[in-house]
């Protein structure tokens, strides 16, 4: 039996991308949060709606599992980091956070909520 070594290249480095939008009407912010929660982004799972907390009106979280992909043409194997997506809404403002890394965003919910106070 022939054994071949698989060279695994980490594709991602930990990163956090945040987008915050303030709408003129609260209903538009609700609609945007709902629209984002229907999208699967870069391998995210289903969104879980959490109980309102820390002054937030809506909290939605979608975890993302680690993925390993082997390119069919080159045979190169890449590892994509796990992570998750937050959709947070307070009034007419929506925060979208897309995280790649080993930690869970849920541990940092109070810090994300405090972001709204600084706006």
C-alpha positions in Angstrom: 0.0 0.0 0.0 1.4 3.4 -1.0 1.1 6.3 1.5 1.1 9.8 0.3 1.5 12.8 2.6 -1.2 15.4 2.4 0.1 18.9 2.6 -2.5 21.0 4.4 -2.2 24.8 4.0 -4.1 27.1 6.3 -6.0 29.3 4.0 -7.3 31.8 6.5 -5.8 33.8 9.3 -8.2 34.8 12.2 -10.2 37.9 11.2 -13.3 39.8 12.1 -15.2 41.9 9.6 -17.9 44.2 10.9 -20.5 46.3 9.1 -22.8 48.7 11.0 -25.7 50.4 9.3 -28.1 53.0 10.8 -31.4 53.1 8.9 -33.9 56.1 8.8 -36.7 53.8 9.9 -36.6 50.9 12.4 -38.7 48.7 10.1 -35.9 48.9 7.5 -33.4 47.7 10.1 -35.7 44.8 11.0 -36.1 43.9 7.3 -32.3 44.0 6.8 -31.6 41.8 9.8 -34.2 39.3 8.5 -32.8 39.4 5.0 -29.2 38.6 6.3 -30.5 35.8 8.5 -31.8 34.0 5.4 -28.4 33.9 3.8 -25.7 31.2 4.3 -22.4 33.0 4.1 -19.2 31.1 3.5 -20.4 27.9 5.0 -22.3 29.3 7.9 -24.9 27.1 9.6 -28.5 28.0 10.4 -29.1 31.2 12.3 -30.3 30.8 15.9 -32.4 33.6 17.3 -31.3 34.3 20.9 -33.3 36.1 23.6 -32.8 39.9 23.6 -30.1 40.9 26.0 -27.7 43.8 26.7 -30.1 46.3 25.3 -30.3 44.6 21.9 -33.6 44.0 20.2 -32.5 41.1 18.1 -29.6 38.7 18.4 -29.0 36.1 15.7 -26.0 33.8 15.5 -24.9 31.3 12.9 -21.8 29.1 13.6 -19.4 28.1 11.0 -17.6 24.7 11.1 -13.9 24.2 10.1 -13.8 23.0 6.5 -11.1 21.2 4.6 -11.2 21.4 0.8 -8.9 19.6 -1.7 -8.6 21.2 -5.1 -9.5 18.7 -7.8 -7.0 20.1 -10.3 -4.0 20.8 -8.1 -4.6 18.3 -5.3 -3.8 21.1 -2.8 -5.6 20.8 0.5 -6.7 24.0 2.3 -8.1 24.4 5.8 -10.8 27.1 6.3 -11.1 28.3 9.9 -14.4 27.9 11.9 -16.1 30.9 13.2 -19.5 32.4 13.1 -21.8 35.3 12.1 -23.6 37.7 14.4 -26.6 39.8 13.3 -27.4 42.3 16.1 -30.1 45.0 16.0 -30.9 47.8 18.4 -33.7 50.1 17.1 -32.8 51.3 13.7 -29.2 50.1 13.7 -27.9 46.7 12.5 -24.5 45.2 13.2 -23.2 42.4 11.0 -20.1 40.6 12.2 -18.4 37.8 10.2 -15.7 36.0 12.2 -13.1 33.4 11.2 -11.1 31.9 14.1 -11.1 29.4 16.9 -13.1 31.5 19.4 -16.9 31.9 19.6 -18.6 35.2 19.1 -21.1 34.4 21.8 -18.4 34.9 24.5 -18.1 38.5 23.3 -21.7 39.5 23.1 -21.5 42.1 25.8 -18.7 43.8 23.9 -20.6 43.8 20.7 -23.6 45.3 22.4 -21.4 48.0 23.9 -20.5 49.0 20.4 -24.0 50.4 19.9 -23.5 52.7 22.9 -20.5 54.3 21.2 -22.3 55.1 18.0 
